[in-house]
């Protein structure tokens, strides 16, 4: 398979699995190894994450515009508190992932990014998601988010560096435990993930700017990956939120269990 076709599939895979609570890292570890694909390089990885970041920013542009206005007003006059707790929750919720990422990302990349780890984390955190979905009161909306909620969800988000946990999955689990309805749990998870994905993209892109190596790869390969990660991510956000208006997270729990069983079979056979 040529690089452009591989970029097409990986771009779509990244866009879908970044937002569904099924772990993008588990898929991106297992699928290339299963199919014998060569890595397309660090630049490709960074830019497809940039595609999903762009999808988040565009889909939630109205909310980010309002959040930006509140932040600007607060910076100009700190005595005026933001109109909602969402801004503060996003700020405190982002900090744990930055701290844990800075301290442990290298160790996780070197020692935990394996199919064997995903066999454990996929079903474990999938069952936790199912439990939270069943037990959560579903009585709160996004407008009720406060600093405490942001901190608790942010601490959970820090666990998502471990492959198979799923950033959206673990944050949605905690948000459901806090009583938010299913659709708003996903919305807050996506909003909270935006600054983390942005910072991760920037931190990985920065070393490449001064690099003289041939990391840039084919322009067409990069373009295909970015376009399809963006389009698939945008569609995934839209239809997932529609799906959750009337349905539960059970299909994703079942999928995680089946995927873990499939990966385990590959490791054993």
Protein Blocks (a to p, Z undefined) as FASTA:
>chain_A
ZZklmmmmmmmmmmmmmmpcnbjmlmmmmmmmmnopacebjklmmmmmmmmmmmmmmmmm
mmmmmmmmmmmmmmmmmmlccfbfklmmmmmmmmmmmmmmmmmmmmmmmmmmcfklmmmm
mmmmmmmmmmmmmmpgolacfklpcfklmmmmmmmmmmmmpghklpmlmmmmmmmmnopa
fklmmmmmmmmmmmmmmmmmmmmmmmmmmpcbfklopfklmmmmmmmmmmmmmmmmmmmm
mmmmmpcfklmmmmmmmmmmmmmmmmmZZ
